[in-house]
């Protein structure tokens, strides 16, 4: 696809909530994160949330109270952190654009239980998302290895396709 954007994310985990508190390197410890734990409907050890942070992981994630509140089994919350990777570090604005775009596509494609924003945020008119692929590397847990904006945006169109019939000629 012309002008296709490919976003590479290197995931690590699982990390405990206490372990994530140590991720405070201002240059490296920011990006996307996944939270896994118990959900009253979906059961134990499921994807609960995908988020992003411009703060460090250690500043953002512990402050969200994943180990308390209404989370059942708070001792078994697991965190996976994702950092953008590529041949060269992009500008700050480009980094933010890629993180926001990747988060939007990942949430739309996976529908985590506690995400409400971005579940339906990718629409037919979203040309930027349509021309984007997110490639997940490392320990990406239950995420798809690849998330294609084209697939998720044009899903309705693809479901209306007809199965080919064999030619009788």
C-alpha positions in Angstrom: 0.0 0.0 0.0 1.4 3.4 -0.9 2.5 5.6 2.0 1.9 2.7 4.4 3.1 3.4 8.0 4.5 0.4 9.9 4.8 0.9 13.7 7.1 -1.6 15.5 6.5 -2.2 19.2 8.9 -4.2 21.4 7.0 -5.7 24.4 8.4 -7.0 27.7 6.7 -8.7 30.6 5.1 -10.0 32.5 6.0 -7.4 35.2 4.4 -7.0 38.6 3.0 -3.6 39.6 5.9 -3.3 42.0 8.4 -4.1 39.3 7.0 -1.5 36.9 7.6 1.2 39.5 11.3 0.9 38.7 10.8 1.8 35.0 11.7 5.5 35.3 14.3 6.1 32.6 13.0 9.4 31.0 14.5 8.4 27.6 13.3 4.7 27.4 10.5 3.9 29.7 7.5 5.4 28.0 5.1 4.0 25.4 2.2 1.6 25.5 1.2 -0.9 28.2 -1.2 -3.8 28.7 -2.8 -4.7 32.0 -3.9 -8.3 32.7 -5.9 -9.6 35.6 -9.2 -10.9 36.8 -12.5 -9.7 35.3 -15.9 -10.7 36.8 -17.3 -11.7 33.5 -14.3 -12.8 31.4 -12.5 -14.6 34.2 -8.9 -14.7 35.4 -5.8 -13.6 33.6 -7.4 -11.6 30.7 -6.5 -8.4 28.9 -8.1 -5.7 30.9 -6.6 -2.5 29.5 -4.3 -1.0 26.9 -2.9 2.4 27.6 -0.2 4.8 26.6 2.0 7.2 28.6 4.2 10.1 27.9 5.3 9.9 31.5 7.5 7.0 32.4 5.8 3.6 33.1 6.9 3.9 36.7 5.2 7.3 37.1 2.0 6.4 35.3 1.0 2.7 35.9 1.3 2.5 39.7 -0.9 5.6 40.0 -3.8 4.0 38.3 -4.7 1.7 41.2 -4.7 -1.6 39.3 -3.8 -3.4 42.5 -6.8 -2.2 44.5 -10.2 -0.7 44.0 -12.7 -3.0 42.3 -10.0 -5.3 40.8 -10.5 -8.9 42.1 -7.3 -10.7 42.9 -5.0 -7.6 42.9 -2.0 -9.7 43.7 -2.1 -11.3 40.3 -2.2 -8.2 38.1 0.4 -8.4 35.3 1.8 -5.6 33.2 3.4 -5.7 29.8 5.2 -2.6 28.5 5.8 -1.7 24.9 8.4 0.6 23.4 8.5 1.9 19.9 11.5 0.6 17.9 12.9 1.3 14.5 16.0 2.2 12.6 16.1 5.8 14.0 14.5 7.6 16.9 11.7 9.8 15.5 11.0 13.4 16.5 8.9 13.9 19.6 5.8 14.8 17.6 6.2 11.8 15.3 6.7 9.5 18.4 3.4 10.9 19.9 1.6 10.4 16.6 2.8 6.8 16.4 1.9 6.0 20.0 -1.6 7.4 19.7 -2.2 5.6 16.4 -0.9 2.3 17.7 -3.0 2.6 20.8 -6.1 3.4 18.8 -5.6 0.4 16.5 -4.7 -2.0 19.3 -7.7 -1.1 21.4 -10.0 -1.2 18.4 -8.7 -4.7 17.4 -8.7 -6.3 20.9 -11.5 -4.6 22.8 -10.0 -4.8 26.3 -12.6 -5.0 29.1 -11.8 -1.7 30.8 -11.1 0.5 27.7 -14.0 2.6 26.6 -12.2 5.2 24.6 -11.0 4.0 21.1 -13.1 0.8 21.1 -15.0 2.2 18.1 -12.6 5.1 17.4 -11.3 3.7 14.1 -13.8 4.6 11.4 -14.0 4.3 7.6 -12.9 7.9 7.2 -9.7 7.4 9.3 -7.2 7.3 6.5 -4.2 7.6 8.8 -5.3 4.4 10.6 -6.3 2.7 7.3 -2.7 3.0 6.0 -1.1 1.7 9.3 0.2 -1.7 10.4 1.3 -2.3 14.0 3.8 -5.1 14.4 4.2 -6.5 17.9 7.5 -8.1 18.9 8.9 -9.7 22.1 6.4 -10.7 24.8 3.2 -9.3 23.4 1.0 -11.8 25.3 -2.5 -12.0 23.8 -2.2 -9.2 21.2 -2.2 -10.1 17.5 1.3 -10.3 16.1 0.1 -7.8 13.4 -2.8 -5.4 13.4 -3.7 -4.0 10.0 -5.7 -0.8 9.9 -7.0 -1.8 6.5 -8.5 -5.0 7.9 -10.2 -3.3 10.9 -11.5 -0.3 9.0 -12.8 -2.2 6.0 -14.1 -5.1 7.9 -17.8 -4.4 7.0 -16.9 -4.1 3.3 -15.0 -7.5 3.5 -18.0 -9.2 5.1 -20.1 -8.3 2.2 -17.8 -10.0 -0.3 -19.1 -13.1 -2.0 -17.2 -16.4 -2.1 -15.8 -17.2 -5.5 -17.6 -19.9 -7.5 -15.7 -22.2 -9.7 -15.8 -21.5 -13.4 -17.6 -24.1 -15.5 -15.5 -23.2 -18.6 
